[in-house]
Amino acid sequence: MRPVAALLGPTASGKSAVAMEIARQAGAEIISVDSMQV
């Protein structure tokens, strides 16, 4: 089983950009759960 990481922060703080870079470097997937979209 692979580790799970959560990236939290306020709106428009750059979380998506950081997550995309981490995922690119680690060969990981991103699961986006935005309370405004759910």
Secondary structure per residue as TSV (DSSP state, phi and psi in degrees):
chain	resnum	aa	ss	phi	psi
A	1	M	-	360.0	135.9
A	2	R	-	-86.8	151.0
A	3	P	-	-65.6	154.3
A	4	V	-	-114.7	135.1
A	5	A	-	-121.3	144.7
A	6	A	-	-118.7	134.5
A	7	L	-	-115.7	114.3
A	8	L	-	-119.0	151.0
A	9	G	-	169.5	171.9
A	10	P	-	-69.1	162.2
A	11	T	T	-56.0	139.5
A	12	A	T	62.0	33.0
A	13	S	S	-100.1	1.4
A	14	G	S	95.3	15.1
A	15	K	H	-59.9	-43.9
A	16	S	H	-63.2	-42.3
A	17	A	H	-63.5	-42.8
A	18	V	H	-64.8	-45.7
A	19	A	H	-60.6	-42.3
A	20	M	H	-64.5	-39.1
A	21	E	H	-68.9	-43.4
A	22	I	H	-61.2	-45.8
A	23	A	H	-62.4	-40.4
A	24	R	H	-62.3	-46.5
A	25	Q	H	-69.5	-34.9
A	26	A	H	-94.0	-6.9
A	27	G	T	65.1	38.2
A	28	A	-	-105.2	175.3
A	29	E	-	-109.3	154.8
A	30	I	-	-113.0	130.8
A	31	I	-	-115.7	113.4
A	32	S	-	-94.4	125.3
A	33	V	-	-127.5	94.7
A	34	D	-	-102.4	126.6
A	35	S	T	-60.9	-25.0
A	36	M	T	-77.9	-18.9
A	37	Q	T	-96.7	-25.2
A	38	V	-	-73.6	360.0
